[in-house]
Amino acid sequence: MSSPRSEYPGGEPASVELERCRAVGMAAIADEACRKAWAENRRRFLRPSRPVAPYAAPPIEKDQSRLQPLTPSTPADTQDTRSNTVAP
């Protein structure tokens, strides 16, 4: 089996291209080959090593025994004497 160095005597093609892009400076921004090399480099380093499942929080059961019973704020036999009209 041959080592990667012997397959690519000048270095791995991706790193050779990235080095070229660094060497051309700001002109690399407009260079399509540099943009592709950067995108591939990002994919290579940011790709998760194993598939990641979307996060799902476990269902939370509410403890009903801790809740206060619902009581009305005013007694039922008391009438509301406030007017529903707004003063000008």
N, CA, C and O atoms as CSV, one atom per row, in Angstrom:
chain,resi,resn,atom,element,x,y,z
A,1,MET,N,N,0.850,-1.180,0.000
A,1,MET,CA,C,0.000,0.000,0.000
A,1,MET,C,C,0.894,1.241,0.000
A,1,MET,O,O,1.896,1.289,0.713
A,2,SER,N,N,0.538,2.217,-0.781
A,2,SER,CA,C,1.374,3.412,-0.870
A,2,SER,C,C,0.852,4.478,0.089
A,2,SER,O,O,-0.342,4.529,0.385
A,3,SER,N,N,1.741,5.313,0.563
A,3,SER,CA,C,1.344,6.385,1.473
A,3,SER,C,C,0.770,7.543,0.658
A,3,SER,O,O,1.061,7.650,-0.533
A,4,PRO,N,N,-0.034,8.408,1.268
A,4,PRO,CA,C,-0.590,9.549,0.543
A,4,PRO,C,C,0.493,10.461,-0.040
A,4,PRO,O,O,0.277,11.077,-1.083
A,5,ARG,N,N,1.642,10.555,0.610
A,5,ARG,CA,C,2.710,11.409,0.087
A,5,ARG,C,C,3.200,10.925,-1.267
A,5,ARG,O,O,3.490,11.733,-2.149
A,6,SER,N,N,3.297,9.593,-1.442
A,6,SER,CA,C,3.788,9.090,-2.716
A,6,SER,C,C,2.736,9.253,-3.811
A,6,SER,O,O,3.088,9.391,-4.983
A,7,GLU,N,N,1.446,9.239,-3.449
A,7,GLU,CA,C,0.395,9.452,-4.439
A,7,GLU,C,C,0.403,10.897,-4.934
A,7,GLU,O,O,0.149,11.153,-6.111
A,8,TYR,N,N,0.693,11.835,-4.042
A,8,TYR,CA,C,0.689,13.257,-4.373
A,8,TYR,C,C,2.034,13.854,-3.978
A,8,TYR,O,O,2.174,14.381,-2.874
A,9,PRO,N,N,3.031,13.778,-4.869
A,9,PRO,CA,C,4.372,14.247,-4.512
A,9,PRO,C,C,4.430,15.713,-4.094
A,9,PRO,O,O,5.274,16.076,-3.274
A,10,GLY,N,N,3.568,16.560,-4.628
A,10,GLY,CA,C,3.586,17.980,-4.271
A,10,GLY,C,C,2.748,18.282,-3.053
A,10,GLY,O,O,2.705,19.428,-2.605
A,11,GLY,N,N,2.081,17.280,-2.506
A,11,GLY,CA,C,1.186,17.473,-1.369
A,11,GLY,C,C,-0.233,17.123,-1.788
A,11,GLY,O,O,-0.510,16.965,-2.977
A,12,GLU,N,N,-1.115,17.003,-0.840
A,12,GLU,CA,C,-2.510,16.680,-1.128
A,12,GLU,C,C,-3.116,17.814,-1.960
A,12,GLU,O,O,-2.891,18.985,-1.652
A,13,PRO,N,N,-3.880,17.489,-3.009
A,13,PRO,CA,C,-4.417,18.533,-3.883
A,13,PRO,C,C,-5.181,19.625,-3.136
A,13,PRO,O,O,-5.054,20.802,-3.476
A,14,ALA,N,N,-5.961,19.263,-2.139
A,14,ALA,CA,C,-6.729,20.272,-1.408
A,14,ALA,C,C,-5.800,21.247,-0.688
A,14,ALA,O,O,-6.022,22.457,-0.726
A,15,SER,N,N,-4.761,20.728,-0.031
A,15,SER,CA,C,-3.874,21.648,0.683
A,15,SER,C,C,-3.024,22.463,-0.275
A,15,SER,O,O,-2.670,23.601,0.032
A,16,VAL,N,N,-2.690,21.902,-1.427
A,16,VAL,CA,C,-1.935,22.665,-2.427
A,16,VAL,C,C,-2.794,23.829,-2.926
A,16,VAL,O,O,-2.304,24.946,-3.092
A,17,GLU,N,N,-4.080,23.555,-3.164
A,17,GLU,CA,C,-4.988,24.610,-3.638
A,17,GLU,C,C,-5.203,25.669,-2.567
A,17,GLU,O,O,-5.219,26.860,-2.875
A,18,LEU,N,N,-5.367,25.259,-1.319
A,18,LEU,CA,C,-5.536,26.231,-0.238
A,18,LEU,C,C,-4.291,27.100,-0.082
A,18,LEU,O,O,-4.399,28.299,0.176
A,19,GLU,N,N,-3.130,26.512,-0.235
A,19,GLU,CA,C,-1.881,27.272,-0.164
A,19,GLU,C,C,-1.815,28.281,-1.303
A,19,GLU,O,O,-1.392,29.420,-1.103
A,20,ARG,N,N,-2.232,27.869,-2.494
A,20,ARG,CA,C,-2.238,28.789,-3.648
A,20,ARG,C,C,-3.180,29.953,-3.369
A,20,ARG,O,O,-2.858,31.101,-3.672
A,21,CYS,N,N,-4.335,29.661,-2.797
A,21,CYS,CA,C,-5.303,30.716,-2.501
A,21,CYS,C,C,-4.764,31.693,-1.462
A,21,CYS,O,O,-4.997,32.897,-1.563
A,22,ARG,N,N,-4.045,31.180,-0.461
A,22,ARG,CA,C,-3.413,32.081,0.513
A,22,ARG,C,C,-2.379,32.963,-0.161
A,22,ARG,O,O,-2.232,34.135,0.186
A,23,ALA,N,N,-1.665,32.402,-1.124
A,23,ALA,CA,C,-0.596,33.143,-1.790
A,23,ALA,C,C,-1.131,34.272,-2.673
A,23,ALA,O,O,-0.468,35.298,-2.816
A,24,VAL,N,N,-2.322,34.104,-3.269
A,24,VAL,CA,C,-2.841,35.157,-4.160
A,24,VAL,C,C,-3.522,36.282,-3.405
A,24,VAL,O,O,-3.849,37.310,-3.998
A,25,GLY,N,N,-3.745,36.109,-2.103
A,25,GLY,CA,C,-4.285,37.185,-1.275
A,25,GLY,C,C,-5.743,37.482,-1.567
A,25,GLY,O,O,-6.551,36.566,-1.723
A,26,MET,N,N,-6.079,38.759,-1.641
A,26,MET,CA,C,-7.461,39.202,-1.821
A,26,MET,C,C,-8.049,38.765,-3.156
A,26,MET,O,O,-9.271,38.680,-3.284
A,27,ALA,N,N,-7.234,38.493,-4.128
A,27,ALA,CA,C,-7.734,38.046,-5.437
A,27,ALA,C,C,-8.411,36.684,-5.320
A,27,ALA,O,O,-9.191,36.303,-6.192
A,28,ALA,N,N,-8.121,35.954,-4.254
A,28,ALA,CA,C,-8.718,34.630,-4.060
A,28,ALA,C,C,-10.219,34.712,-3.848
A,28,ALA,O,O,-10.937,33.747,-4.110
A,29,ILE,N,N,-10.698,35.850,-3.380
A,29,ILE,CA,C,-12.136,36.015,-3.141
A,29,ILE,C,C,-12.916,35.836,-4.438
A,29,ILE,O,O,-14.000,35.254,-4.431
A,30,ALA,N,N,-12.383,36.323,-5.537
A,30,ALA,CA,C,-13.063,36.231,-6.823
A,30,ALA,C,C,-12.716,34.941,-7.573
A,30,ALA,O,O,-13.297,34.664,-8.623
A,31,ASP,N,N,-11.793,34.165,-7.054
A,31,ASP,CA,C,-11.335,32.937,-7.727
A,31,ASP,C,C,-12.285,31.776,-7.395
A,31,ASP,O,O,-12.412,31.379,-6.237
A,32,GLU,N,N,-12.949,31.238,-8.433
A,32,GLU,CA,C,-13.908,30.157,-8.245
A,32,GLU,C,C,-13.254,28.918,-7.627
A,32,GLU,O,O,-13.856,28.268,-6.773
A,33,ALA,N,N,-12.049,28.589,-8.043
A,33,ALA,CA,C,-11.353,27.412,-7.505
A,33,ALA,C,C,-11.072,27.582,-6.012
A,33,ALA,O,O,-11.150,26.616,-5.253
A,34,CYS,N,N,-10.749,28.792,-5.593
A,34,CYS,CA,C,-10.503,29.051,-4.168
A,34,CYS,C,C,-11.800,28.920,-3.373
A,34,CYS,O,O,-11.805,28.346,-2.284
A,35,ARG,N,N,-12.888,29.446,-3.907
A,35,ARG,CA,C,-14.161,29.329,-3.200
A,35,ARG,C,C,-14.554,27.870,-3.034
A,35,ARG,O,O,-15.057,27.477,-1.981
A,36,LYS,N,N,-14.327,27.058,-4.075
A,36,LYS,CA,C,-14.638,25.629,-3.977
A,36,LYS,C,C,-13.728,24.944,-2.962
A,36,LYS,O,O,-14.186,24.102,-2.190
A,37,ALA,N,N,-12.462,25.293,-2.958
A,37,ALA,CA,C,-11.516,24.692,-2.010
A,37,ALA,C,C,-11.889,25.060,-0.576
A,37,ALA,O,O,-11.819,24.215,0.316
A,38,TRP,N,N,-12.282,26.303,-0.347
A,38,TRP,CA,C,-12.684,26.726,0.993
A,38,TRP,C,C,-13.950,25.992,1.433
A,38,TRP,O,O,-14.050,25.556,2.579
A,39,ALA,N,N,-14.917,25.856,0.520
A,39,ALA,CA,C,-16.166,25.165,0.850
A,39,ALA,C,C,-15.879,23.707,1.210
A,39,ALA,O,O,-16.420,23.189,2.188
A,40,GLU,N,N,-15.038,23.054,0.430
A,40,GLU,CA,C,-14.688,21.663,0.715
A,40,GLU,C,C,-13.942,21.549,2.044
A,40,GLU,O,O,-14.166,20.609,2.807
A,41,ASN,N,N,-13.069,22.494,2.312
A,41,ASN,CA,C,-12.321,22.484,3.567
A,41,ASN,C,C,-13.272,22.642,4.756
A,41,ASN,O,O,-13.117,21.961,5.769
A,42,ARG,N,N,-14.258,23.542,4.635
A,42,ARG,CA,C,-15.246,23.706,5.700
A,42,ARG,C,C,-16.034,22.413,5.906
A,42,ARG,O,O,-16.231,21.973,7.038
A,43,ARG,N,N,-16.486,21.805,4.794
A,43,ARG,CA,C,-17.237,20.548,4.903
A,43,ARG,C,C,-16.401,19.480,5.598
A,43,ARG,O,O,-16.900,18.737,6.442
A,44,ARG,N,N,-15.156,19.415,5.242
A,44,ARG,CA,C,-14.282,18.386,5.796
A,44,ARG,C,C,-14.108,18.544,7.309
A,44,ARG,O,O,-14.108,17.553,8.039
A,45,PHE,N,N,-13.962,19.778,7.777
A,45,PHE,CA,C,-13.714,19.994,9.193
A,45,PHE,C,C,-14.978,20.163,10.020
A,45,PHE,O,O,-14.966,19.887,11.220
A,46,LEU,N,N,-16.057,20.606,9.415
A,46,LEU,CA,C,-17.271,20.843,10.185
A,46,LEU,C,C,-18.254,19.687,10.111
A,46,LEU,O,O,-19.261,19.693,10.819
A,47,ARG,N,N,-17.988,18.707,9.278
A,47,ARG,CA,C,-18.873,17.547,9.159
A,47,ARG,C,C,-18.796,16.745,10.460
A,47,ARG,O,O,-17.702,16.470,10.952
A,48,PRO,N,N,-19.953,16.368,11.021
A,48,PRO,CA,C,-19.910,15.566,12.245
A,48,PRO,C,C,-19.328,14.189,11.959
A,48,PRO,O,O,-19.519,13.640,10.874
A,49,SER,N,N,-18.621,13.636,12.934
A,49,SER,CA,C,-17.992,12.339,12.751
A,49,SER,C,C,-19.033,11.216,12.727
A,49,SER,O,O,-18.782,10.142,12.181
A,50,ARG,N,N,-20.190,11.469,13.318
A,50,ARG,CA,C,-21.278,10.494,13.265
A,50,ARG,C,C,-22.573,11.262,13.013
A,50,ARG,O,O,-22.664,12.449,13.324
A,51,PRO,N,N,-23.565,10.592,12.454
A,51,PRO,CA,C,-24.827,11.292,12.186
A,51,PRO,C,C,-25.423,11.845,13.477
A,51,PRO,O,O,-25.402,11.186,14.517
A,52,VAL,N,N,-25.938,13.030,13.396
A,52,VAL,CA,C,-26.502,13.689,14.558
A,52,VAL,C,C,-28.018,13.725,14.407
A,52,VAL,O,O,-28.541,14.239,13.418
A,53,ALA,N,N,-28.712,13.180,15.390
A,53,ALA,CA,C,-30.174,13.219,15.380
A,53,ALA,C,C,-30.624,14.580,15.891
A,53,ALA,O,O,-29.979,15.158,16.767
A,54,PRO,N,N,-31.710,15.090,15.360
A,54,PRO,CA,C,-32.210,16.372,15.876
A,54,PRO,C,C,-32.577,16.234,17.352
A,54,PRO,O,O,-33.079,15.195,17.782
A,55,TYR,N,N,-32.325,17.277,18.113
A,55,TYR,CA,C,-32.578,17.245,19.550
A,55,TYR,C,C,-34.081,17.288,19.804
A,55,TYR,O,O,-34.797,18.113,19.237
A,56,ALA,N,N,-34.531,16.415,20.636
A,56,ALA,CA,C,-35.925,16.416,21.064
A,56,ALA,C,C,-35.930,16.306,22.583
A,56,ALA,O,O,-35.406,15.345,23.147
A,57,ALA,N,N,-36.513,17.279,23.227
A,57,ALA,CA,C,-36.581,17.272,24.682
A,57,ALA,C,C,-37.518,16.162,25.133
A,57,ALA,O,O,-38.549,15.926,24.503
A,58,PRO,N,N,-37.173,15.488,26.206
A,58,PRO,CA,C,-38.073,14.444,26.704
A,58,PRO,C,C,-39.373,15.069,27.191
A,58,PRO,O,O,-39.368,16.188,27.706
A,59,PRO,N,N,-40.473,14.366,27.035
A,59,PRO,CA,C,-41.747,14.934,27.495
A,59,PRO,C,C,-41.719,15.114,29.010
A,59,PRO,O,O,-41.170,14.282,29.733
A,60,ILE,N,N,-42.305,16.190,29.476
A,60,ILE,CA,C,-42.331,16.486,30.906
A,60,ILE,C,C,-43.756,16.313,31.400
A,60,ILE,O,O,-44.679,16.986,30.942
A,61,GLU,N,N,-43.911,15.411,32.331
A,61,GLU,CA,C,-45.222,15.199,32.940
A,61,GLU,C,C,-45.364,16.178,34.100
A,61,GLU,O,O,-44.488,16.260,34.961
A,62,LYS,N,N,-46.464,16.916,34.118
A,62,LYS,CA,C,-46.691,17.867,35.209
A,62,LYS,C,C,-47.239,17.144,36.428
A,62,LYS,O,O,-48.121,16.292,36.325
A,63,ASP,N,N,-46.702,17.500,37.574
A,63,ASP,CA,C,-47.155,16.933,38.832
A,63,ASP,C,C,-48.396,17.711,39.265
A,63,ASP,O,O,-48.286,18.801,39.827
A,64,GLN,N,N,-49.563,17.157,39.004
A,64,GLN,CA,C,-50.815,17.847,39.296
A,64,GLN,C,C,-51.047,18.005,40.798
A,64,GLN,O,O,-51.795,18.892,41.210
A,65,SER,N,N,-50.432,17.178,41.610
A,65,SER,CA,C,-50.663,17.245,43.055
A,65,SER,C,C,-50.096,18.529,43.667
A,65,SER,O,O,-50.515,18.925,44.755
A,66,ARG,N,N,-49.170,19.169,43.003
A,66,ARG,CA,C,-48.555,20.381,43.548
A,66,ARG,C,C,-49.296,21.649,43.149
A,66,ARG,O,O,-48.982,22.721,43.667
A,67,LEU,N,N,-50.261,21.565,42.252
A,67,LEU,CA,C,-50.989,22.739,41.789
A,67,LEU,C,C,-52.069,23.134,42.791
A,67,LEU,O,O,-52.704,22.268,43.394
A,68,GLN,N,N,-52.280,24.433,42.969
A,68,GLN,CA,C,-53.323,24.936,43.850
A,68,GLN,C,C,-54.672,24.789,43.150
A,68,GLN,O,O,-54.755,24.916,41.928
A,69,PRO,N,N,-55.721,24.524,43.912
A,69,PRO,CA,C,-57.042,24.446,43.275
A,69,PRO,C,C,-57.445,25.822,42.763
A,69,PRO,O,O,-57.097,26.842,43.358
A,70,LEU,N,N,-58.170,25.843,41.670
A,70,LEU,CA,C,-58.613,27.094,41.062
A,70,LEU,C,C,-59.802,27.638,41.849
A,70,LEU,O,O,-60.816,26.958,42.004
A,71,THR,N,N,-59.670,28.865,42.344
A,71,THR,CA,C,-60.759,29.508,43.088
A,71,THR,C,C,-61.053,30.847,42.451
A,71,THR,O,O,-60.135,31.527,41.991
A,72,PRO,N,N,-62.318,31.240,42.415
A,72,PRO,CA,C,-62.643,32.551,41.831
A,72,PRO,C,C,-62.099,33.670,42.708
A,72,PRO,O,O,-61.997,33.517,43.926
A,73,SER,N,N,-61.754,34.787,42.093
A,73,SER,CA,C,-61.180,35.910,42.842
A,73,SER,C,C,-62.237,36.706,43.577
A,73,SER,O,O,-61.921,37.395,44.547
A,74,THR,N,N,-63.501,36.630,43.135
A,74,THR,CA,C,-64.591,37.305,43.839
A,74,THR,C,C,-65.654,36.267,44.160
A,74,THR,O,O,-65.873,35.345,43.376
A,75,PRO,N,N,-66.295,36.401,45.267
A,75,PRO,CA,C,-67.366,35.449,45.604
A,75,PRO,C,C,-68.467,35.492,44.553
A,75,PRO,O,O,-68.723,36.540,43.960
A,76,ALA,N,N,-69.112,34.366,44.322
A,76,ALA,CA,C,-70.134,34.261,43.275
A,76,ALA,C,C,-71.374,35.061,43.607
A,76,ALA,O,O,-72.061,35.507,42.688
A,77,ASP,N,N,-71.703,35.271,44.913
A,77,ASP,CA,C,-72.934,35.986,45.263
A,77,ASP,C,C,-72.759,37.502,45.209
A,77,ASP,O,O,-73.741,38.232,45.346
A,78,THR,N,N,-71.537,37.995,45.011
A,78,THR,CA,C,-71.288,39.423,44.934
A,78,THR,C,C,-71.448,39.887,43.496
A,78,THR,O,O,-70.936,39.253,42.573
A,79,GLN,N,N,-72.161,40.995,43.304
A,79,GLN,CA,C,-72.325,41.532,41.959
A,79,GLN,C,C,-71.250,42.569,41.693
A,79,GLN,O,O,-70.809,43.273,42.600
A,80,ASP,N,N,-70.830,42.654,40.424
A,80,ASP,CA,C,-69.837,43.643,40.016
A,80,ASP,C,C,-70.562,44.966,39.825
A,80,ASP,O,O,-71.427,45.076,38.955
A,81,THR,N,N,-70.225,45.971,40.623
A,81,THR,CA,C,-70.909,47.263,40.564
A,81,THR,C,C,-70.192,48.247,39.659
A,81,THR,O,O,-70.646,49.378,39.483
A,82,ARG,N,N,-69.059,47.818,39.076
A,82,ARG,CA,C,-68.326,48.723,38.194
A,82,ARG,C,C,-69.078,48.878,36.880
A,82,ARG,O,O,-69.745,47.949,36.425
A,83,SER,N,N,-68.970,50.017,36.294
A,83,SER,CA,C,-69.616,50.296,35.018
A,83,SER,C,C,-68.700,49.843,33.889
A,83,SER,O,O,-67.476,49.918,33.998
A,84,ASN,N,N,-69.301,49.377,32.814
A,84,ASN,CA,C,-68.533,48.947,31.636
A,84,ASN,C,C,-68.284,50.104,30.679
A,84,ASN,O,O,-67.756,49.876,29.590
A,85,THR,N,N,-68.633,51.313,31.026
A,85,THR,CA,C,-68.418,52.457,30.151
A,85,THR,C,C,-67.143,53.179,30.532
A,85,THR,O,O,-66.686,53.097,31.672
A,86,VAL,N,N,-66.583,53.874,29.590
A,86,VAL,CA,C,-65.342,54.613,29.799
A,86,VAL,C,C,-65.678,56.096,29.785
A,86,VAL,O,O,-66.390,56.577,28.903
A,87,ALA,N,N,-65.165,56.802,30.761
A,87,ALA,CA,C,-65.422,58.246,30.845
A,87,ALA,C,C,-64.629,58.976,29.775
A,87,ALA,O,O,-63.495,58.599,29.480
A,88,PRO,N,N,-65.213,60.022,29.189
A,88,PRO,CA,C,-64.492,60.786,28.138
A,88,PRO,C,C,-63.352,61.588,28.686
A,88,PRO,O,O,-62.660,62.273,27.933
